[in-house]
C-alpha cells in the first residue's frame, strides 16, 4: 500500500457497485467460530451450515447460530461501514452494496441499498411454508427447536431455520438479477466496482469484477492482503478497510 491512500473521485455521472466480505467487519470484533482446525466444537462447519446438517440435527444448528447471535452483542459498525453509508447518501440510487456478510452491520451503519447475498444472522424463515423471512434476534437456549407460528396456526408443525444461504444452496436469483440490472444501467455512465474486505477470488466476487470489467468499469480492490486475483482489478489498495475506505472517499473517520 502506498503511504497515502488514493482518492476515488465520485462525480455526478458515477455509479458505484460495492462488494464487501468478512474483512470489512473484522475491525468490529466479529468473533471467529472456527478453531485452528476449521472446526466448531469438533463439528465441521458443513454440519451446522447445510440443509443436510439441519435435517440431521436441527438443535445443533440452532445452538451454533444462537451462539453467534449472542456473541454479536456489542459489535458495532466501524469506519468502513460508515464510509460506505455516507457514499450511499451522496449517490442515492447510483449506489448498490452487495455483501457476503450476515452480521447486519451495513444496515446498522445506515446503508439501505444493501443486498445480503448470504442472508442475515438475525432473520429466520420457515423450513416448510412460504412465510417471508422475518426479524429474529433470539439466542435460543440449548436444545430449543423454534417452530413456525404460521404453520402452528394451520394445525401443523414446522421448524424455523436461520435465513442463511448454506453450503449447497443457491444465491437468491432475484437478488442476483438486481445486481445485474444495476450493472447494465450503470454501464451507460461511469461505472465503478469496488470489492472491499474480500479476496475477490471466489464467486460472486470473481464474477462481479469480470462482469463489470467487460462493461468498461473502473475496478478497485481494498483488502488487508493481496488476493489471488488482484491482477483482475485495475487498482489495489492494501490496508484495513476501516482506515482505507474513509480516506478513499474523503469521508471523515472517527478518532477511535
VOBA-1610 file (N, C-alpha, C; in pm, whole numbers, padded with zeros to 5 digits, always signed):
BEGIN
Unk+00084-00119+00000Unk+00000+00000+00000Unk+00087+00124+00000Unk+00049+00223-00075Unk+00125+00346-00077Unk+00108+00419+00055Unk+00198+00517+00078Unk+00193+00591+00203Unk+00060+00664+00217Unk+00013+00720+00107Unk-00115+00789+00108Unk-00217+00710+00026Unk-00336+00693+00082Unk-00441+00625+00008Unk-00490+00713-00106Unk-00503+00660-00226Unk-00554+00741-00337Unk-00697+00785-00311Unk-00741+00887-00382Unk-00876+00939-00366Unk-00960+00895-00485Unk-01075+00836-00457Unk-01165+00791-00563Unk-01270+00899-00587Unk-01257+00968-00696Unk-01349+01077-00729Unk-01485+01022-00770Unk-01589+01074-00709Unk-01725+01035-00741Unk-01799+01157-00796Unk-01814+01163-00928Unk-01881+01278-00987Unk-02029+01247-01009Unk-02098+01340-01074Unk-02243+01327-01091Unk-02282+01219-01190Unk-02185+01161-01259Unk-02216+01055-01355Unk-02168+00919-01305Unk-02118+00914-01182Unk-02063+00789-01128Unk-02171+00701-01068Unk-02168+00573-01106Unk-02249+00469-01043Unk-02151+00374-00975Unk-02178+00343-00848Unk-02083+00265-00769Unk-02146+00134-00721Unk-02087+00022-00761Unk-02126-00110-00711Unk-02018-00158-00616Unk-02057-00194-00494Unk-01962-00237-00391Unk-01992-00381-00351Unk-01888-00459-00335Unk-01900-00593-00279Unk-01813-00599-00154Unk-01870-00638-00041Unk-01791-00649+00082Unk-01789-00792+00133Unk-01680-00822+00205Unk-01664-00953+00266Unk-01625-00941+00411Unk-01579-01050+00469Unk-01555-01058+00612Unk-01455-00955+00662Unk-01360-00914+00576Unk-01259-00819+00618Unk-01316-00685+00662Unk-01431-00646+00605Unk-01492-00519+00642Unk-01543-00522+00786Unk-01586-00637+00832Unk-01639-00649+00968Unk-01534-00691+01070Unk-01417-00729+01025Unk-01314-00778+01118Unk-01280-00674+01223Unk-01277-00546+01182Unk-01240-00440+01276Unk-01351-00408+01376Unk-01469-00467+01356Unk-01578-00451+01452Unk-01575-00560+01558Unk-01476-00647+01550Unk-01460-00751+01652Unk-01553-00868+01635Unk-01595-00895+01511Unk-01682-01010+01487Unk-01606-01137+01528Unk-01662-01216+01619Unk-01590-01333+01668Unk-01575-01442+01564Unk-01465-01514+01573Unk-01441-01628+01486Unk-01494-01755+01553Unk-01567-01836+01479Unk-01631-01953+01539Unk-01563-02084+01503Unk-01457-02076+01426Unk-01384-02197+01394Unk-01252-02198+01471Unk-01209-02317+01513Unk-01079-02327+01577Unk-00972-02340+01469Unk-00850-02361+01511Unk-00739-02367+01416Unk-00756-02478+01313Unk-00833-02580+01347Unk-00856-02690+01253Unk-00976-02670+01165Unk-01038-02551+01173Unk-01156-02523+01092Unk-01283-02584+01145Unk-01282-02626+01273Unk-01398-02692+01332Unk-01465-02599+01434Unk-01590-02629+01465Unk-01664-02565+01573Unk-01708-02675+01668Unk-01655-02671+01789Unk-01686-02773+01889Unk-01673-02914+01830Unk-01567-02933+01754Unk-01537-03062+01690Unk-01632-03098+01576Unk-01716-03006+01535Unk-01807-03029+01422Unk-01755-02954+01300Unk-01764-03018+01185Unk-01734-02949+01059Unk-01836-02838+01038Unk-01796-02730+00973Unk-01890-02621+00952Unk-02009-02668+00867Unk-01986-02767+00780Unk-02096-02820+00699Unk-02203-02886+00786Unk-02165-02932+00905Unk-02262-02996+00994Unk-02363-02898+01049Unk-02326-02769+01052Unk-02416-02669+01109Unk-02454-02561+01007Unk-02412-02577+00883Unk-02441-02476+00781Unk-02472-02541+00647Unk-02559-02642+00651Unk-02602-02707+00527Unk-02741-02764+00548Unk-02818-02782+00441Unk-02951-02843+00455Unk-02943-02982+00518Unk-02841-03059+00481Unk-02826-03193+00536Unk-02798-03186+00686Unk-02713-03092+00726Unk-02685-03075+00867Unk-02809-03039+00947Unk-02894-02955+00890Unk-03018-02916+00958Unk-03113-03034+00969Unk-03120-03115+00865Unk-03206-03234+00871Unk-03155-03333+00977Unk-03023-03346+00984Unk-02965-03443+01076Unk-02978-03401+01222Unk-02956-03272+01250Unk-02954-03227+01390Unk-02990-03079+01397Unk-03118-03045+01385Unk-03158-02904+01388Unk-03123-02835+01520Unk-03123-02910+01631Unk-03089-02849+01760Unk-02943-02802+01760Unk-02855-02880+01700Unk-02715-02842+01691Unk-02699-02716+01605Unk-02770-02713+01495Unk-02764-02596+01407Unk-02810-02471+01480Unk-02922-02482+01552Unk-02972-02366+01623Unk-02880-02326+01738Unk-02811-02420+01798Unk-02715-02384+01903Unk-02600-02303+01844Unk-02555-02344+01728Unk-02447-02272+01660Unk-02488-02129+01630Unk-02606-02112+01569Unk-02647-01977+01530Unk-02691-01893+01650Unk-02745-01956+01752Unk-02779-01882+01873Unk-02653-01829+01942Unk-02548-01910+01942Unk-02422-01862+01997Unk-02368-01744+01918Unk-02380-01752+01786Unk-02333-01641+01703Unk-02412-01515+01732Unk-02543-01528+01746Unk-02625-01411+01777Unk-02585-01350+01911Unk-02567-01435+02010Unk-02533-01385+02144Unk-02398-01315+02144Unk-02303-01369+02072Unk-02168-01313+02074Unk-02154-01191+01984Unk-02256-01160+01906Unk-02255-01038+01826Unk-02291-00916+01911Unk-02342-00938+02031Unk-02380-00827+02118Unk-02259-00737+02142Unk-02278-00610+02121Unk-02169-00515+02140Unk-02083-00492+02019Unk-02103-00568+01911Unk-02029-00546+01787Unk-02098-00436+01707Unk-02027-00329+01682Unk-02085-00211+01618Unk-02018-00185+01483Unk-02087-00111+01394Unk-02024-00075+01267Unk-01895+00003+01290Unk-01800-00014+01201Unk-01675+00061+01209Unk-01671+00169+01102Unk-01557+00238+01092Unk-01547+00350+00999Unk-01564+00308+00854Unk-01530+00183+00821Unk-01551+00134+00685Unk-01698+00125+00651Unk-01777+00068+00743Unk-01923+00063+00723Unk-01980+00204+00709Unk-01936+00293+00797Unk-01991+00429+00797Unk-01952+00506+00672Unk-01831+00482+00621Unk-01790+00548+00498Unk-01879+00508+00381Unk-01911+00379+00372Unk-01998+00333+00263Unk-02138+00389+00277Unk-02188+00401+00399Unk-02320+00461+00421Unk-02320+00607+00379Unk-02211+00678+00405Unk-02202+00819+00365Unk-02198+00833+00213Unk-02129+00742+00146Unk-02123+00745+00000Unk-02261+00715-00058Unk-02332+00620+00001Unk-02468+00591-00046Unk-02557+00713-00034Unk-02545+00785+00078Unk-02626+00905+00096Unk-02597+01008-00013Unk-02473+01013-00056Unk-02434+01108-00160Unk-02483+01065-00299Unk-02475+00936-00330Unk-02507+00888-00465Unk-02652+00848-00482Unk-02720+00810-00376Unk-02859+00766-00387Unk-02871+00639-00469Unk-02959+00641-00569Unk-02984+00521-00649Unk-02869+00484-00742Unk-02765+00566-00743Unk-02646+00532-00822Unk-02547+00449-00740Unk-02596+00397-00626Unk-02514+00317-00537Unk-02584+00186-00507Unk-02509+00076-00507Unk-02563-00053-00464Unk-02453-00130-00392Unk-02488-00184-00277Unk-02393-00260-00195Unk-02439-00404-00185Unk-02355-00495-00230Unk-02379-00639-00213Unk-02278-00689-00111Unk-02324-00758-00009Unk-02233-00806+00094Unk-02242-00956+00112Unk-02128-01017+00138Unk-02123-01158+00171Unk-02140-01180+00322Unk-02144-01071+00397Unk-02154-01079+00543Unk-02299-01097+00586Unk-02316-01164+00700Unk-02451-01189+00751Unk-02476-01115+00882Unk-02385-01024+00920Unk-02391-00962+01052Unk-02484-00842+01061Unk-02532-00789+00949Unk-02624-00676+00952Unk-02560-00542+00983Unk-02427-00534+00987Unk-02362-00410+01028Unk-02372-00299+00924Unk-02386-00334+00797Unk-02405-00229+00696Unk-02536-00153+00720Unk-02642-00226+00746Unk-02770-00160+00774Unk-02763-00082+00905Unk-02694-00138+01004Unk-02678-00068+01132Unk-02603+00063+01114Unk-02515+00070+01014Unk-02439+00192+00986Unk-02520+00294+00909Unk-02635+00253+00857Unk-02720+00346+00784Unk-02739+00316+00637Unk-02675+00210+00587Unk-02695+00173+00446Unk-02831+00109+00428Unk-02899+00141+00318Unk-03029+00081+00290Unk-03033+00010+00155Unk-02949+00052+00062Unk-02944-00015-00069Unk-02846-00131-00059Unk-02888-00231+00018Unk-02800-00343+00054Unk-02862-00475+00009Unk-02781-00557-00054Unk-02819-00694-00086Unk-02733-00787-00002Unk-02796-00861+00087Unk-02724-00955+00173Unk-02721-01090+00103Unk-02615-01113+00028Unk-02607-01230-00060Unk-02622-01361+00014Unk-02571-01368+00136Unk-02573-01493+00212Unk-02676-01492+00324Unk-02768-01394+00324Unk-02871-01388+00426Unk-02831-01299+00543Unk-02906-01313+00652Unk-02884-01228+00768Unk-02895-01313+00895Unk-02798-01299+00983Unk-02793-01377+01105Unk-02915-01356+01193Unk-02972-01236+01187Unk-03083-01202+01275Unk-03218-01209+01204Unk-03227-01301+01109Unk-03350-01325+01034Unk-03374-01475+01027Unk-03500-01514+01040Unk-03537-01656+01029Unk-03648-01671+00926Unk-03669-01794+00885Unk-03781-01825+00796Unk-03827-01967+00825Unk-03945-02003+00777Unk-03996-02138+00795Unk-03922-02233+00703Unk-03896-02352+00752Unk-03828-02453+00670Unk-03924-02525+00577Unk-04055-02495+00589Unk-04155-02565+00509Unk-04242-02470+00428Unk-04307-02374+00495Unk-04407-02291+00426Unk-04342-02169+00360Unk-04425-02089+00294Unk-04376-01974+00218Unk-04380-01845+00298Unk-04384-01855+00429Unk-04380-01736+00513Unk-04254-01655+00481Unk-04267-01524+00458Unk-04148-01443+00427Unk-04050-01442+00544Unk-03921-01428+00518Unk-03824-01416+00626Unk-03858-01299+00717Unk-03830-01313+00846Unk-03868-01209+00942Unk-03756-01189+01043Unk-03754-01072+01104Unk-03651-01042+01203Unk-03665-01134+01323Unk-03552-01188+01365Unk-03550-01280+01478Unk-03414-01267+01546Unk-03411-01198+01658Unk-03285-01172+01727Unk-03262-01268+01844Unk-03353-01363+01865Unk-03342-01452+01980Unk-03218-01541+01973Unk-03149-01551+02084Unk-03045-01651+02102Unk-03108-01763+02184Unk-03156-01866+02117Unk-03238-01969+02181Unk-03153-02055+02275Unk-03211-02094+02389Unk-03139-02184+02481Unk-03107-02317+02412Unk-02999-02380+02457Unk-02959-02510+02401Unk-03077-02607+02402Unk-03092-02677+02291Unk-03198-02777+02280Unk-03329-02723+02228Unk-03341-02590+02214Unk-03465-02531+02164Unk-03479-02553+02015Unk-03600-02591+01974Unk-03632-02604+01833Unk-03746-02508+01801Unk-03715-02385+01759Unk-03821-02287+01735Unk-03913-02330+01621Unk-04042-02314+01645Unk-04142-02357+01547Unk-04202-02238+01475Unk-04252-02262+01357Unk-04318-02159+01277Unk-04459-02136+01329Unk-04487-02014+01374Unk-04619-01981+01425Unk-04727-01988+01320Unk-04693-01955+01196Unk-04791-01959+01088Unk-04835-02102+01062Unk-04740-02194+01063Unk-04776-02334+01044Unk-04858-02387+01163Unk-04820-02347+01284Unk-04895-02390+01401Unk-05038-02344+01393Unk-05060-02221+01341Unk-05196-02170+01328Unk-05278-02251+01229Unk-05210-02321+01141Unk-05276-02406+01041Unk-05283-02552+01087Unk-05244-02575+01212Unk-05255-02708+01268Unk-05146-02804+01229Unk-05029-02752+01195Unk-04918-02841+01161Unk-04791-02787+01227Unk-04690-02872+01233Unk-04564-02833+01297Unk-04454-02823+01192Unk-04380-02714+01199Unk-04264-02697+01110Unk-04160-02614+01183Unk-04036-02648+01163Unk-03927-02576+01228Unk-03891-02448+01154Unk-03853-02347+01231Unk-03787-02231+01173Unk-03642-02269+01145Unk-03582-02198+01052Unk-03441-02214+01023Unk-03380-02075+01005Unk-03251-02060+01030Unk-03187-01932+01004Unk-03198-01896+00856Unk-03220-01768+00829Unk-03230-01722+00690Unk-03088-01697+00637Unk-03017-01807+00617Unk-02877-01805+00573Unk-02865-01893+00449Unk-02785-01850+00354Unk-02756-01936+00238Unk-02648-02034+00281Unk-02686-02160+00293Unk-02596-02263+00342Unk-02519-02327+00227Unk-02418-02405+00264Unk-02344-02481+00165Unk-02442-02568+00085Unk-02427-02566-00045Unk-02514-02645-00131Unk-02639-02572-00174Unk-02662-02451-00125Unk-02779-02372-00164Unk-02738-02260-00259Unk-02828-02224-00347Unk-02800-02119-00445Unk-02831-01981-00387Unk-02759-01882-00436Unk-02791-01745-00400Unk-02928-01710-00458Unk-02994-01614-00396Unk-03127-01573-00439Unk-03121-01517-00581Unk-03196-01578-00672Unk-03192-01537-00813Unk-03240-01394-00832Unk-03341-01353-00755Unk-03393-01217-00768Unk-03289-01114-00725Unk-03213-01147-00621Unk-03111-01054-00574Unk-02997-01045-00676Unk-02959-01158-00735Unk-02855-01155-00837Unk-02901-01076-00959Unk-03030-01089-00994Unk-03084-01011-01107Unk-03078-00862-01076Unk-03101-00828-00951Unk-03095-00687-00911Unk-02953-00632-00932Unk-02852-00711-00900Unk-02714-00669-00922Unk-02688-00654-01071Unk-02730-00752-01149Unk-02707-00747-01294Unk-02776-00629-01358Unk-02899-00600-01314Unk-02973-00485-01368Unk-02900-00355-01336Unk-02848-00346-01214Unk-02773-00226-01176Unk-02650-00210-01266Unk-02579-00320-01288Unk-02460-00314-01374Unk-02494-00260-01513Unk-02602-00311-01570Unk-02639-00270-01706Unk-02681-00124-01710Unk-02756-00080-01610Unk-02794+00061-01604Unk-02670+00149-01588Unk-02581+00105-01500Unk-02461+00183-01470Unk-02364+00188-01588Unk-02368+00087-01674Unk-02273+00082-01785Unk-02295+00195-01885Unk-02409+00262-01877Unk-02436+00377-01964Unk-02372+00504-01908Unk-02310+00490-01792Unk-02248+00604-01725Unk-02106+00564-01685Unk-02050+00630-01586Unk-01920+00589-01533Unk-01945+00488-01423Unk-01913+00364-01451Unk-01935+00255-01356Unk-01805+00226-01281Unk-01814+00223-01149Unk-01702+00186-01064Unk-01742+00064-00982Unk-01658-00039-00982Unk-01679-00156-00897Unk-01571-00160-00792Unk-01613-00173-00665Unk-01520-00178-00554Unk-01546-00303-00473Unk-01444-00387-00456Unk-01450-00501-00365Unk-01368-00466-00242Unk-01426-00485-00124Unk-01358-00445-00001Unk-01367-00557+00103Unk-01255-00588+00164Unk-01253-00688+00270Unk-01282-00828+00223Unk-01254-00857+00097Unk-01278-00989+00040Unk-01164-01023-00054Unk-01134-01150-00065Unk-01026-01191-00156Unk-01061-01161-00300Unk-01190-01156-00329Unk-01231-01130-00466Unk-01204-01245-00560Unk-01171-01361-00506Unk-01129-01472-00591Unk-01236-01579-00609Unk-01344-01572-00532Unk-01448-01673-00542Unk-01580-01608-00579Unk-01669-01689-00633Unk-01799-01640-00672Unk-01878-01596-00548Unk-01947-01480-00551Unk-01972-01396-00667Unk-01868-01288-00693Unk-01769-01274-00603Unk-01672-01166-00620Unk-01603-01172-00756Unk-01553-01290-00790Unk-01483-01304-00917Unk-01575-01273-01034Unk-01699-01315-01024Unk-01795-01288-01130Unk-01825-01140-01143Unk-01832-01069-01032Unk-01863-00926-01036Unk-01750-00847-01103Unk-01627-00875-01066Unk-01518-00797-01125Unk-01505-00826-01273Unk-01524-00950-01313Unk-01516-00983-01456Unk-01631-00919-01534Unk-01752-00927-01478Unk-01869-00873-01548Unk-01861-00722-01561Unk-01821-00655-01454Unk-01813-00508-01462Unk-01698-00465-01553Unk-01589-00538-01552Unk-01476-00504-01640Unk-01519-00513-01786Unk-01599-00615-01818Unk-01647-00628-01957Unk-01735-00510-01995Unk-01798-00447-01897Unk-01884-00333-01924Unk-01808-00201-01919Unk-01678-00212-01905Unk-01595-00092-01908Unk-01577-00024-01774Unk-01602-00095-01665Unk-01595-00035-01532Unk-01452-00009-01489Unk-01439+00084-01398Unk-01316+00109-01324Unk-01323+00018-01202Unk-01225-00068-01181Unk-01235-00170-01076Unk-01129-00148-00967Unk-01174-00159-00841Unk-01089-00135-00725Unk-01101-00251-00627Unk-00989-00284-00566Unk-00987-00382-00457Unk-00921-00319-00335Unk-00992-00324-00221Unk-00936-00282-00094Unk-00933-00405-00004Unk-00815-00444+00039Unk-00805-00565+00120Unk-00678-00560+00205Unk-00684-00631+00316Unk-00569-00630+00406Unk-00447-00696+00344Unk-00471-00793+00256Unk-00363-00865+00189Unk-00393-00875+00040Unk-00290-00891-00043Unk-00316-00915-00185Unk-00400-01041-00202Unk-00489-01039-00300Unk-00577-01152-00326Unk-00524-01235-00442Unk-00580-01354-00456Unk-00536-01443-00564Unk-00560-01381-00701Unk-00665-01298-00711Unk-00695-01237-00841Unk-00679-01086-00838Unk-00583-01038-00759Unk-00558-00894-00755Unk-00537-00836-00894Unk-00474-00914-00981Unk-00445-00867-01117Unk-00572-00839-01197Unk-00686-00894-01154Unk-00812-00869-01225Unk-00863-00728-01202Unk-00811-00661-01099Unk-00854-00525-01066Unk-00754-00423-01121Unk-00806-00310-01162Unk-00718-00204-01211Unk-00643-00136-01097Unk-00707-00128-00980Unk-00647-00059-00867Unk-00656-00149-00743Unk-00546-00156-00670Unk-00543-00232-00544Unk-00486-00143-00435Unk-00561-00129-00325Unk-00515-00053-00210Unk-00511-00149-00092Unk-00392-00171-00038Unk-00375-00266+00071Unk-00386-00196+00205Unk-00467-00255+00294Unk-00481-00200+00427Unk-00616-00233+00484Unk-00637-00204+00613Unk-00767-00231+00677Unk-00874-00140+00620Unk-00988-00197+00587Unk-01093-00118+00520Unk-01144-00004+00608Unk-01140-00022+00740Unk-01187+00082+00830Unk-01104+00210+00820Unk-00980+00197+00773Unk-00895+00315+00753Unk-00891+00356+00606Unk-00888+00257+00518Unk-00873+00288+00376Unk-00999+00351+00317Unk-01117+00295+00346Unk-01239+00344+00282Unk-01270+00490+00314Unk-01260+00535+00440Unk-01284+00678+00464Unk-01188+00767+00385Unk-01061+00726+00376Unk-00963+00804+00301Unk-00990+00798+00151Unk-01029+00681+00103Unk-01056+00664-00040Unk-01168+00754-00089Unk-01269+00771-00002Unk-01386+00852-00039Unk-01383+00993+00018Unk-01279+01024+00096Unk-01275+01157+00156Unk-01379+01176+00263Unk-01407+01069+00339Unk-01506+01074+00445Unk-01433+01076+00579Unk-01472+01163+00668Unk-01406+01171+00798Unk-01434+01046+00879Unk-01330+00987+00935Unk-01346+00872+01023Unk-01355+00916+01167Unk-01375+00820+01256Unk-01380+00852+01398Unk-01239+00872+01450Unk-01231+00920+01571Unk-01100+00942+01633Unk-01054+00821+01713Unk-01135+00713+01712Unk-01101+00597+01794Unk-00986+00520+01729
//
